[in-house]
């Protein structure tokens, strides 16, 4: 097995472990669609179809059934701090938290 396929499998296992731990706790409706999007899961209604981070570090989402993006978080840094709190409550380990932050960071425009 190649190192690329091992890395992909490890990332997918991290994603699944993260989702399992997050499902075990109550998460605010404010964060659930974002976490679902980052984990490629259908969490939240309406579902986020696309996320973007602006050059000013604001988070915008396009929800299912909508054509335009809307501002959902004023600050990337605050969202990451909120993810850290959610990680503590849900028991995410550092690798799982890093997975979420890396997925979020990859959305920078």
Secondary structure, 3 states (H helix, E strand, C coil): CCHHHHHHHHHHHHHHHHHHHHHCCCCCHHHHHHHHHHCCCCCCCCCEEEEEECCCCCEEEEECCCCCCEEEECCHHHHHHHHHHHHHHHCCCHHHHHHHHHHHHCCEC
